[in-house]
Amino acid sequence: MMKKLALQESITFPTQSAPDCWFDDACILDMDYFVKTISGIKAKGVRPDLIGSIIAHYASKWLPDLSSNNTEKGLTNFEESSPESVTASWMKKRFFVETLVGILPPERDSVPCNFLLRLLRTANMVGVEPSYRAELEKRISWQLDQASLKELMIPSFSHTCGTLLDVELVIRLVKRFASLDEGARSGAALVKAAKLVDCYLAEAALDTNLSLDEFIALGGALPSHARAMDDGLYRAIDTYLKAHPGVPKQDRKVLCRLIDSRKLSPEASLHAAQNERLPVRAVIQVLFSEQTKLSRHIDWSGSFSGTRSPNPGLEAPARCLSKREMNAQQMEIKKLKEDLLKVQSQCIAMQMQMEKMLDKKKGFFRWRKLGLKPSFKSSVSVFEKIEEGEGEGEVAFGLQTPMDMKAKLVRGRTPPKWRKSMP
């Protein structure tokens, strides 16, 4: 007992900068001794992330499959040449993986996510107990946003699964990650996970054995606000439709419901509008969304085009426009020119119509235009009455104002003949 305590006291614990040198000097070849060493390190109060890096480095030394580059030579040779030792090597790997899972620090983010994924791949390959696999899946779901696409593409080792990749495993990981509390995951982590899922879907969609239900379950596992843009999801759906040309029309409609056409970029919208694999309804929604976004942009630019800062020195410095912004401005200018031409043509047509109406109105009661010459006094008085009645007709039949009505009433009030003015 005293010898073990003296051995633990003599251990120099690693720093974060040189864990490799510490392990190269220690040369731990016994698994039991390594477990005891890790227990002593935990008792000394070493940070959990350092313990996690120690375990990851030690596991890559023992099993090269757990290394990130897979070029390191292991300390022990699990693969033997004799047929009798194949089962024994697999049993050793299984015991090794289960032991590593048992000594992992319980704190979150203490072990790199990519190492956990490699450990889970090896665990599925050697067939560890379900409890150990569940523990690894729980830890990976805590930090799924830190995973890489290469490590997430775990092959399927089950004979009942028809796909090359273990899609059901990824569905479980994504759903568990989505069910975490808001305090356990940030919004940036949710966005990273959504990008990772879209890239994984694009790769898994190439498998002809991938079912539509699995694709929809993985594509809809995250909430809608996790994706600021749906370009990655649209690319995955287009890849799936290419690899599965026999998808029925109704299933294509269900598949396209995953996409929010308002979140597509102009490039993706242009591609979707010309995509013959999409149903007609999806194409119409994309076109309608683009028209709505363009109209809003024109209204916004028109309402703020005349505003200038009172202090020119406080204005933000101008920047170079991107290609997308230049294309949007060109489309806006083209749209404004078309609207201007329409308004001008309408104004010209209205002006011509008003001139025709005025000519007809002036030509009804003009005696000069009638070609009649007055020869009698009575005829003169008749035409004079007609001309006088024309002005009153314009007031009567035109738009009458209160002043016109008052003037007409005053003219109609003639004093009686029997009443004479006072001297």
Salt bridges, closest charged atoms under 4 A:
GLU9 OE2 - LYS44 NZ 3.55
ASP20 OD1 - HIS57 ND1 3.01
ASP24 OD1 - LYS61 NZ 3.90
ASP49 OD1 - ARG47 NE 3.22
ASP65 OD2 - LYS93 NZ 3.97
GLU79 OE2 - LYS93 NZ 2.85
GLU98 OE2 - ARG94 NE 3.44
GLU129 OE2 - ARG94 NH2 2.81
GLU135 OE1 - LYS138 NZ 3.42
GLU135 OE2 - ARG139 NE 3.10
GLU137 OE2 - ARG172 NH2 2.97
GLU151 OE2 - ARG118 NH1 3.39
GLU182 OE2 - ARG185 NH2 3.76
ASP198 OD1 - ARG227 NH2 3.01
ASP238 OD2 - LYS242 NZ 3.80
ASP238 OD1 - ARG277 NH2 2.92
ASP260 OD1 - ARG262 NE 3.18
GLU267 OE1 - ARG324 NE 3.71
GLU290 OE2 - LYS293 NZ 2.84
GLU325 OE2 - ARG319 NH2 2.63
GLU332 OE1 - HIS297 NE2 3.22
ASP339 OD1 - LYS335 NZ 3.97
GLU390 OE2 - ARG366 NE 3.69
